[in-house]
Amino acid sequence: MSFFEPSPVFLAFIFVQRFVFFEVLGLLALLRVIVGQGSARIPAAVTLTLCAVAVFTTFAPALNLQSLALYPPLARLLALGGGMVLPVLTSAIFAVSLLLPMRRWRWIDAVHCVGMIAFLGLWAFTRV
């Protein structure tokens, strides 16, 4: 590996951060909105909205939508803190539904926790 070659772990982290994390979390939030009951749907709906915004912001340049007035502030939000603020915030909002009694399909919380630990582990491994 030469000086200018990025680490494969770093490339994997960037790929997961941009093209996997929000899509999977949005799918889990959609499932929680559909099958959840009562107040368990609220954090899932907020998470689903934030995931949709993040996916839109990621794919807006490919769809030639970056000229919309909404795109620049959303792109800055997505890039905040090296791109880690929005994933952690969105995941924390979704984790609130873990504490609510009306949730169903508890395996959704297990998948969310394992995914978040893997994502944070991948991020930590890129920092070394």
C-alpha positions as YAML, in Angstrom:
chain: A
units: angstrom
residues:
- id: 1
  name: MET
  ca: [0.00, 0.00, 0.00]
- id: 2
  name: SER
  ca: [1.46, 3.35, -1.01]
- id: 3
  name: PHE
  ca: [1.08, 6.68, 0.72]
- id: 4
  name: PHE
  ca: [-1.81, 7.80, -1.47]
- id: 5
  name: GLU
  ca: [-3.84, 4.58, -1.29]
- id: 6
  name: PRO
  ca: [-6.66, 4.73, 1.23]
- id: 7
  name: SER
  ca: [-7.10, 1.89, 3.68]
- id: 8
  name: PRO
  ca: [-9.68, -0.76, 2.70]
- id: 9
  name: VAL
  ca: [-11.26, -0.31, 6.13]
- id: 10
  name: PHE
  ca: [-11.64, 3.40, 5.48]
- id: 11
  name: LEU
  ca: [-13.22, 2.75, 2.09]
- id: 12
  name: ALA
  ca: [-15.62, 0.25, 3.69]
- id: 13
  name: PHE
  ca: [-16.54, 2.80, 6.35]
- id: 14
  name: ILE
  ca: [-17.26, 5.50, 3.75]
- id: 15
  name: PHE
  ca: [-19.38, 3.06, 1.74]
- id: 16
  name: VAL
  ca: [-21.38, 1.97, 4.79]
- id: 17
  name: GLN
  ca: [-21.77, 5.55, 6.00]
- id: 18
  name: ARG
  ca: [-23.07, 6.83, 2.67]
- id: 19
  name: PHE
  ca: [-24.95, 3.91, 1.13]
- id: 20
  name: VAL
  ca: [-25.92, 1.38, 3.82]
- id: 21
  name: PHE
  ca: [-26.48, 2.93, 7.26]
- id: 22
  name: PHE
  ca: [-29.44, 5.21, 6.59]
- id: 23
  name: GLU
  ca: [-31.12, 2.75, 4.26]
- id: 24
  name: VAL
  ca: [-31.02, -0.09, 6.81]
- id: 25
  name: LEU
  ca: [-32.00, 2.16, 9.71]
- id: 26
  name: GLY
  ca: [-34.85, 3.58, 7.63]
- id: 27
  name: LEU
  ca: [-36.07, 0.07, 6.87]
- id: 28
  name: LEU
  ca: [-36.02, -0.83, 10.58]
- id: 29
  name: ALA
  ca: [-37.85, 2.40, 11.41]
- id: 30
  name: LEU
  ca: [-40.44, 1.67, 8.71]
- id: 31
  name: LEU
  ca: [-41.04, -1.77, 10.21]
- id: 32
  name: ARG
  ca: [-41.43, -0.21, 13.66]
- id: 33
  name: VAL
  ca: [-43.91, 2.36, 12.29]
- id: 34
  name: ILE
  ca: [-45.94, -0.40, 10.66]
- id: 35
  name: VAL
  ca: [-46.01, -2.93, 13.49]
- id: 36
  name: GLY
  ca: [-45.47, -0.71, 16.52]
- id: 37
  name: GLN
  ca: [-48.28, 0.48, 18.72]
- id: 38
  name: GLY
  ca: [-48.94, 3.78, 20.42]
- id: 39
  name: SER
  ca: [-46.01, 5.95, 21.35]
- id: 40
  name: ALA
  ca: [-43.41, 3.51, 19.98]
- id: 41
  name: ARG
  ca: [-44.25, 4.78, 16.49]
- id: 42
  name: ILE
  ca: [-43.23, 8.39, 17.19]
- id: 43
  name: PRO
  ca: [-39.42, 7.93, 17.45]
- id: 44
  name: ALA
  ca: [-39.59, 5.50, 14.54]
- id: 45
  name: ALA
  ca: [-41.44, 8.04, 12.39]
- id: 46
  name: VAL
  ca: [-38.90, 10.76, 13.24]
- id: 47
  name: THR
  ca: [-36.08, 8.34, 12.42]
- id: 48
  name: LEU
  ca: [-37.73, 7.37, 9.15]
- id: 49
  name: THR
  ca: [-38.03, 11.04, 8.19]
- id: 50
  name: LEU
  ca: [-34.38, 11.77, 9.01]
- id: 51
  name: CYS
  ca: [-33.26, 8.69, 7.09]
- id: 52
  name: ALA
  ca: [-35.29, 9.76, 4.06]
- id: 53
  name: VAL
  ca: [-33.71, 13.22, 4.22]
- id: 54
  name: ALA
  ca: [-30.22, 11.69, 4.46]
- id: 55
  name: VAL
  ca: [-30.84, 9.36, 1.52]
- id: 56
  name: PHE
  ca: [-32.23, 12.26, -0.53]
- id: 57
  name: THR
  ca: [-29.17, 14.36, 0.29]
- id: 58
  name: THR
  ca: [-26.82, 11.53, -0.64]
- id: 59
  name: PHE
  ca: [-28.42, 10.87, -4.02]
- id: 60
  name: ALA
  ca: [-29.40, 14.46, -4.94]
- id: 61
  name: PRO
  ca: [-26.23, 15.13, -6.99]
- id: 62
  name: ALA
  ca: [-26.74, 11.93, -9.00]
- id: 63
  name: LEU
  ca: [-30.30, 13.02, -9.75]
- id: 64
  name: ASN
  ca: [-29.18, 16.59, -10.57]
- id: 65
  name: LEU
  ca: [-31.19, 18.01, -7.65]
- id: 66
  name: GLN
  ca: [-28.34, 19.84, -5.92]
- id: 67
  name: SER
  ca: [-29.65, 23.15, -7.27]
- id: 68
  name: LEU
  ca: [-32.66, 22.98, -4.94]
- id: 69
  name: ALA
  ca: [-32.55, 25.54, -2.15]
- id: 70
  name: LEU
  ca: [-32.93, 22.80, 0.45]
- id: 71
  name: TYR
  ca: [-29.86, 20.85, -0.64]
- id: 72
  name: PRO
  ca: [-26.94, 22.99, 0.70]
- id: 73
  name: PRO
  ca: [-28.08, 23.09, 4.36]
- id: 74
  name: LEU
  ca: [-28.93, 19.38, 4.24]
- id: 75
  name: ALA
  ca: [-25.51, 18.56, 2.78]
- id: 76
  name: ARG
  ca: [-23.83, 20.57, 5.55]
- id: 77
  name: LEU
  ca: [-25.91, 18.71, 8.14]
- id: 78
  name: LEU
  ca: [-24.93, 15.37, 6.63]
- id: 79
  name: ALA
  ca: [-21.24, 16.35, 6.69]
- id: 80
  name: LEU
  ca: [-21.30, 17.73, 10.25]
- id: 81
  name: GLY
  ca: [-18.70, 16.18, 12.50]
- id: 82
  name: GLY
  ca: [-17.07, 14.25, 9.71]
- id: 83
  name: GLY
  ca: [-20.41, 12.75, 8.78]
- id: 84
  name: MET
  ca: [-20.95, 11.12, 12.19]
- id: 85
  name: VAL
  ca: [-23.39, 13.52, 13.87]
- id: 86
  name: LEU
  ca: [-26.49, 12.65, 11.86]
- id: 87
  name: PRO
  ca: [-26.04, 8.84, 12.00]
- id: 88
  name: VAL
  ca: [-25.50, 8.88, 15.76]
- id: 89
  name: LEU
  ca: [-28.36, 11.33, 16.34]
- id: 90
  name: THR
  ca: [-30.74, 9.35, 14.14]
- id: 91
  name: SER
  ca: [-29.78, 6.11, 15.83]
- id: 92
  name: ALA
  ca: [-30.23, 7.66, 19.28]
- id: 93
  name: ILE
  ca: [-33.72, 8.84, 18.36]
- id: 94
  name: PHE
  ca: [-34.59, 5.34, 17.14]
- id: 95
  name: ALA
  ca: [-33.15, 3.84, 20.34]
- id: 96
  name: VAL
  ca: [-35.77, 5.76, 22.35]
- id: 97
  name: SER
  ca: [-38.37, 3.31, 21.04]
- id: 98
  name: LEU
  ca: [-36.37, 0.57, 22.78]
- id: 99
  name: LEU
  ca: [-37.52, 2.01, 26.10]
- id: 100
  name: LEU
  ca: [-41.20, 2.32, 25.25]
- id: 101
  name: PRO
  ca: [-43.58, -0.43, 26.33]
- id: 102
  name: MET
  ca: [-45.78, -0.56, 23.21]
- id: 103
  name: ARG
  ca: [-43.09, -1.75, 20.82]
- id: 104
  name: ARG
  ca: [-43.41, -5.05, 19.00]
- id: 105
  name: TRP
  ca: [-40.93, -7.24, 17.19]
- id: 106
  name: ARG
  ca: [-38.09, -6.81, 19.66]
- id: 107
  name: TRP
  ca: [-35.67, -8.30, 17.14]
- id: 108
  name: ILE
  ca: [-35.72, -4.89, 15.43]
- id: 109
  name: ASP
  ca: [-33.96, -3.45, 18.49]
- id: 110
  name: ALA
  ca: [-31.41, -6.27, 18.47]
- id: 111
  name: VAL
  ca: [-30.61, -5.69, 14.78]
- id: 112
  name: HIS
  ca: [-30.35, -1.94, 15.45]
- id: 113
  name: CYS
  ca: [-27.96, -2.44, 18.38]
- id: 114
  name: VAL
  ca: [-25.73, -4.89, 16.49]
- id: 115
  name: GLY
  ca: [-25.67, -2.59, 13.46]
- id: 116
  name: MET
  ca: [-24.82, 0.47, 15.50]
- id: 117
  name: ILE
  ca: [-22.03, -1.36, 17.37]
- id: 118
  name: ALA
  ca: [-20.61, -2.55, 14.04]
- id: 119
  name: PHE
  ca: [-20.85, 0.96, 12.55]
- id: 120
  name: LEU
  ca: [-19.17, 2.59, 15.54]
- id: 121
  name: GLY
  ca: [-16.53, -0.15, 15.59]
- id: 122
  name: LEU
  ca: [-15.77, 0.45, 11.94]
- id: 123
  name: TRP
  ca: [-15.53, 4.17, 12.63]
- id: 124
  name: ALA
  ca: [-13.23, 3.60, 15.62]
- id: 125
  name: PHE
  ca: [-11.04, 1.30, 13.53]
- id: 126
  name: THR
  ca: [-10.58, 4.06, 10.93]
- id: 127
  name: ARG
  ca: [-9.41, 6.44, 13.66]
- id: 128
  name: VAL
  ca: [-6.44, 4.23, 14.61]
...
